Amino acid sequence: MFETLLSLIFVYLFILLGYLAKRFFKEQIDNKTLTLTSVYFTQPFVTVWGFSTATLSTEHFWVPLYYLGIITIVLLPTLFIAKLLFDDPKERSIFSIAGFVGNTGNIGIPLGIALFGEGSVIYTTLINIANVFVVYIIGVYIYSRGSFSIQKSLFNIVKIPIIPASVIAIVININHIQIIPQIQEFLKMGAYAGIVLQLFLLGSFLYGIRIKLLRLPLLIGTLSQKFIIVPVTTAILLSFTQLPLYVQGVIFMEMMTPLAVANLNLAALYDCRPQETTTLIMLSTLLFIPVIFLLSQVISNFYL
């Protein structure tokens, strides 16, 4: 557990660097430029490199399918509940999707190694890939709907390059096309740059946030959804499957990871209250530190 916390601390250092950069240079650091660079240039590297790190087999595909199935089952009633709870379309969009876009990569993958061992990497990588599709298809549409029409929101999905990049990466993987070491290193450099830029971007948005601007219903609703409703529903649904307890535990863990920085990317890109979204990400990330201890107990008692 100490190694897990130490890993998270070093991850948070990049967030601190982004915060300090914005604090010292203020308007010279353009958050919009960082967002566009991340979404359109570096994030596709993260996905393509992730696919190139492990060879996919048929049995592995069940894990992301279960993950996507659970997301869909919980998301549908959430969309209806959001209309009842929030009159503001932007708050409705944030509540509808933010809790489903967890940090399955930067936090989920190293946490899986700490709790389950290196055998979990293939599963956490696939879940992270599935989460990419949740973010850049469902997430793009819902965040867009906070500011744009249905037609414009659908067009925004097509514009995001990470989806075609993912399809190309899947084709390369399942056809066992060899990537020469030089290109592999190139993809790795781009992926690491993308991860660092994401964390740096979060830190820059943290500067100047006003927690008081975040309305209490949105705060309680989103965090309750993230740390109570989604994981409890996941545990119940997984108990009816034939998946090994070990794999169930990995999925359960990934469902409890804090809000991903990708929420901020889309909120900023589509003008859907990025400051409030940043506050939710920050609070969920801080709350996740004590949650880790509870999570480790649940996994050791029920899934290992």
C-alpha positions as CSV (number, residue, x, y, z in Angstrom):
1,M,0.0,0.0,0.0
2,F,2.9,2.4,0.7
3,E,4.2,1.8,-2.8
4,T,0.8,2.6,-4.2
5,L,0.6,5.9,-2.3
6,L,4.1,6.8,-3.3
7,S,3.2,6.2,-7.0
8,L,0.2,8.4,-6.6
9,I,2.3,11.1,-5.0
10,F,4.6,11.3,-8.0
11,V,1.6,11.4,-10.3
12,Y,0.3,14.4,-8.3
13,L,3.6,16.2,-8.7
14,F,2.9,16.8,-12.3
15,I,-0.5,18.3,-11.3
16,L,1.4,20.6,-8.9
17,L,3.8,21.7,-11.7
18,G,0.8,22.6,-13.8
19,Y,-0.7,24.6,-10.9
20,L,2.6,26.4,-10.3
21,A,3.1,27.2,-14.0
22,K,-0.4,28.8,-14.1
23,R,0.2,30.7,-10.8
24,F,3.5,32.2,-11.9
25,F,2.7,32.9,-15.6
26,K,-1.1,33.3,-15.4
27,E,-2.5,34.3,-18.8
28,Q,0.7,33.4,-20.6
29,I,-0.3,29.7,-20.0
30,D,-3.3,29.2,-22.3
31,N,-5.5,26.4,-21.0
32,K,-7.5,26.2,-24.3
33,T,-4.2,25.6,-26.2
34,L,-3.2,22.9,-23.8
35,T,-6.6,21.2,-24.1
36,L,-6.5,21.2,-27.9
37,T,-3.0,19.9,-27.9
38,S,-3.9,17.1,-25.6
39,V,-7.2,16.0,-27.3
40,Y,-6.1,16.3,-30.9
41,F,-2.4,15.5,-30.8
42,T,-1.1,13.6,-27.7
43,Q,-4.1,11.5,-26.5
44,P,-4.1,9.3,-29.7
45,F,-0.6,8.3,-28.8
46,V,-1.7,7.1,-25.4
47,T,-4.3,4.8,-27.0
48,V,-2.2,3.4,-29.8
49,W,0.8,2.7,-27.5
50,G,-1.5,1.0,-25.0
51,F,-2.7,-1.4,-27.6
52,S,0.8,-2.2,-28.6
53,T,1.9,-3.3,-25.2
54,A,0.0,-6.6,-25.1
55,T,-1.4,-9.1,-27.6
56,L,-5.2,-9.4,-27.4
57,S,-7.0,-12.7,-27.3
58,T,-10.7,-13.6,-27.4
59,E,-10.9,-14.4,-23.7
60,H,-9.6,-10.9,-22.8
61,F,-12.4,-9.1,-24.7
62,W,-15.0,-10.2,-22.2
63,V,-13.6,-7.9,-19.6
64,P,-14.1,-4.6,-21.5
65,L,-17.5,-5.8,-22.7
66,Y,-18.6,-6.4,-19.1
67,Y,-17.2,-3.0,-18.2
68,L,-19.1,-1.3,-21.0
69,G,-22.2,-3.3,-20.2
70,I,-22.2,-2.1,-16.6
71,I,-21.6,1.5,-17.6
72,T,-24.6,1.3,-20.0
73,I,-26.9,-0.2,-17.4
74,V,-26.1,2.5,-14.8
75,L,-25.9,5.3,-17.3
76,L,-29.4,5.0,-18.8
77,P,-31.3,5.7,-15.6
78,T,-28.8,8.4,-14.7
79,L,-29.7,10.4,-17.9
80,F,-33.3,10.3,-16.7
81,I,-32.5,11.3,-13.1
82,A,-30.3,14.2,-14.4
83,K,-33.3,15.7,-16.1
84,L,-35.2,15.6,-12.8
85,L,-32.5,17.0,-10.6
86,F,-30.9,19.7,-12.8
87,D,-32.5,22.5,-14.9
88,D,-29.2,23.8,-16.1
89,P,-28.1,21.8,-19.2
90,K,-24.4,22.1,-18.4
91,E,-24.9,20.8,-14.8
92,R,-27.1,18.0,-16.3
93,S,-24.3,17.0,-18.7
94,I,-21.6,16.9,-16.0
95,F,-23.8,14.8,-13.6
96,S,-24.8,12.5,-16.4
97,I,-21.3,11.4,-17.5
98,A,-18.5,12.6,-15.1
99,G,-19.0,9.8,-12.6
100,F,-18.6,7.2,-15.4
101,V,-15.3,8.6,-16.7
102,G,-12.8,7.3,-14.2
103,N,-9.0,7.6,-14.2
104,T,-8.6,4.0,-15.3
105,G,-5.1,4.7,-16.8
106,N,-2.9,6.9,-14.8
107,I,-4.3,5.6,-11.5
108,G,-6.1,2.4,-12.4
109,I,-3.1,0.6,-14.0
110,P,-0.5,1.2,-11.3
111,L,-3.1,0.6,-8.6
112,G,-4.0,-2.8,-10.2
113,I,-0.4,-3.8,-10.1
114,A,-0.2,-2.9,-6.4
115,L,-3.4,-4.7,-5.4
116,F,-3.5,-7.7,-7.9
117,G,0.1,-8.0,-9.2
118,E,1.4,-7.6,-12.8
119,G,-1.1,-10.1,-14.1
120,S,-3.8,-7.4,-13.9
121,V,-2.1,-5.2,-16.5
122,I,-3.7,-6.9,-19.5
123,Y,-7.1,-6.4,-17.9
124,T,-6.6,-2.8,-16.7
125,T,-5.2,-1.9,-20.1
126,L,-8.3,-3.2,-21.9
127,I,-10.6,-1.5,-19.4
128,N,-8.7,1.7,-20.0
129,I,-9.2,1.3,-23.7
130,A,-12.9,0.6,-23.2
131,N,-13.0,3.8,-21.1
132,V,-11.5,5.7,-24.0
133,F,-14.6,4.8,-26.1
134,V,-16.9,5.9,-23.3
135,V,-15.0,9.2,-23.0
136,Y,-14.8,10.0,-26.7
137,I,-18.1,8.8,-27.9
138,I,-20.7,9.0,-25.1
139,G,-18.7,11.7,-23.2
140,V,-18.2,13.9,-26.2
141,Y,-21.9,13.8,-27.0
142,I,-23.1,14.5,-23.5
143,Y,-20.6,17.3,-22.8
144,S,-21.4,18.8,-26.2
145,R,-25.1,18.8,-25.4
146,G,-24.4,21.2,-22.6
147,S,-23.7,23.8,-25.2
148,F,-24.5,22.5,-28.7
149,S,-27.4,20.9,-30.6
150,I,-27.8,17.2,-31.2
151,Q,-26.5,17.5,-34.8
152,K,-23.4,19.5,-33.7
153,S,-22.8,17.1,-30.8
154,L,-22.8,14.1,-33.1
155,F,-20.4,15.9,-35.4
156,N,-18.1,16.6,-32.5
157,I,-17.7,12.8,-32.0
158,V,-16.5,12.4,-35.6
159,K,-13.9,15.2,-35.2
160,I,-12.1,13.6,-32.3
161,P,-9.0,11.7,-33.7
162,I,-8.6,9.2,-30.8
163,I,-11.5,7.0,-32.1
164,P,-10.0,6.3,-35.6
165,A,-6.6,6.0,-34.0
166,S,-8.0,3.3,-31.7
167,V,-9.6,1.4,-34.6
168,I,-6.3,1.4,-36.4
169,A,-4.5,0.2,-33.3
170,I,-7.0,-2.7,-32.8
171,V,-6.5,-3.8,-36.4
172,I,-2.7,-3.8,-36.1
173,N,-3.0,-5.7,-32.8
174,I,-5.4,-8.5,-33.9
175,N,-3.5,-9.0,-37.1
176,H,-0.2,-9.3,-35.3
177,I,1.5,-6.7,-37.3
178,Q,4.9,-6.1,-35.9
179,I,5.9,-2.6,-35.0
180,I,9.6,-1.9,-35.4
181,P,11.4,-0.8,-32.2
182,Q,12.0,2.8,-33.4
183,I,8.2,3.3,-34.0
184,Q,7.4,1.6,-30.7
185,E,9.7,4.1,-28.9
186,F,8.2,7.0,-30.9
187,L,4.7,5.9,-29.7
188,K,5.9,5.5,-26.1
189,M,7.4,9.0,-26.1
190,G,4.1,10.4,-27.4
191,A,2.1,8.4,-24.9
192,Y,4.2,9.6,-21.9
193,A,3.9,13.2,-23.2
194,G,0.1,12.8,-23.4
195,I,-0.1,11.5,-19.8
196,V,2.1,14.3,-18.4
197,L,0.2,16.9,-20.4
198,Q,-3.1,15.6,-19.0
199,L,-1.8,16.0,-15.4
200,F,-0.2,19.3,-16.2
201,L,-3.5,20.6,-17.7
202,L,-5.4,19.6,-14.6
203,G,-2.9,21.5,-12.4
204,S,-3.3,24.6,-14.6
205,F,-7.1,24.5,-14.2
206,L,-6.8,24.1,-10.5
207,Y,-5.3,27.6,-10.2
208,G,-8.1,30.0,-9.6
209,I,-10.9,27.5,-9.0
210,R,-13.6,28.6,-6.6
211,I,-15.2,25.7,-4.7
212,K,-18.1,28.0,-3.7
213,L,-19.1,28.2,-7.4
214,L,-19.8,24.4,-7.4
215,R,-23.4,23.9,-6.4
216,L,-24.0,21.4,-3.6
217,P,-26.4,19.1,-5.5
218,L,-23.9,18.7,-8.3
219,L,-21.1,18.0,-5.8
220,I,-23.0,15.5,-3.7
221,G,-24.7,13.9,-6.7
222,T,-21.5,13.3,-8.7
223,L,-19.3,12.1,-5.9
224,S,-22.1,9.8,-4.5
225,Q,-22.5,8.4,-8.0
226,K,-18.7,7.8,-8.3
227,F,-18.0,6.2,-5.0
228,I,-21.3,4.7,-3.9
229,I,-23.8,4.0,-6.7
230,V,-21.5,2.9,-9.5
231,P,-19.3,0.5,-7.3
232,V,-22.2,-1.0,-5.4
233,T,-24.1,-1.6,-8.7
234,T,-21.0,-3.1,-10.2
235,A,-20.4,-5.5,-7.3
236,I,-24.0,-6.7,-7.6
237,L,-24.0,-7.2,-11.3
238,L,-20.6,-8.9,-11.3
239,S,-21.9,-11.4,-8.7
240,F,-24.2,-12.8,-11.3
241,T,-21.4,-13.4,-13.9
242,Q,-19.1,-16.4,-14.3
243,L,-16.0,-14.2,-14.3
244,P,-13.2,-15.3,-11.9
245,L,-13.2,-13.4,-8.6
246,Y,-9.8,-12.0,-9.5
247,V,-11.1,-10.4,-12.7
248,Q,-14.3,-9.2,-11.0
249,G,-12.0,-7.4,-8.5
250,V,-10.1,-5.7,-11.2
251,I,-13.3,-4.4,-12.8
252,F,-14.6,-3.3,-9.4
253,M,-11.4,-1.5,-8.6
254,E,-11.4,0.4,-12.0
255,M,-15.0,1.5,-11.4
256,M,-13.9,3.2,-8.2
257,T,-11.0,5.2,-9.6
258,P,-11.5,9.0,-9.2
259,L,-12.8,11.3,-12.0
260,A,-10.4,11.3,-15.0
261,V,-8.8,14.4,-16.4
262,A,-10.5,13.6,-19.7
263,N,-13.6,15.1,-18.1
264,L,-11.8,18.4,-18.0
265,N,-10.6,18.1,-21.6
266,L,-14.2,17.7,-22.8
267,A,-15.7,20.3,-20.4
268,A,-13.1,22.9,-21.6
269,L,-13.4,21.9,-25.2
270,Y,-17.2,22.3,-25.3
271,D,-17.5,25.2,-22.7
272,C,-19.3,23.0,-20.2
273,R,-18.2,24.6,-17.0
274,P,-14.6,23.5,-16.9
275,Q,-13.9,25.2,-13.5
276,E,-16.7,23.2,-11.8
277,T,-15.5,20.0,-13.5
278,T,-11.9,20.7,-12.3
279,T,-13.2,21.1,-8.8
280,L,-15.0,17.7,-9.0
281,I,-11.9,16.0,-10.3
282,M,-9.7,17.5,-7.6
283,L,-12.2,16.6,-4.8
284,S,-12.7,13.0,-6.1
285,T,-8.9,12.6,-6.3
286,L,-8.4,13.8,-2.8
287,L,-11.2,11.7,-1.5
288,F,-9.8,8.6,-3.2
289,I,-6.8,8.6,-0.9
290,P,-8.8,7.3,2.1
291,V,-11.0,5.3,-0.2
292,I,-7.9,3.3,-1.2
293,F,-7.7,1.7,2.2
294,L,-11.3,0.7,2.2
295,L,-10.9,-0.6,-1.4
296,S,-7.9,-2.7,-0.4
297,Q,-9.9,-4.3,2.4
298,V,-12.9,-5.1,0.2
299,I,-10.6,-6.7,-2.5
300,S,-8.6,-8.8,0.0
301,N,-11.7,-10.1,1.7
302,F,-14.0,-10.7,-1.3
303,Y,-11.9,-10.9,-4.5
304,L,-8.6,-12.6,-3.6
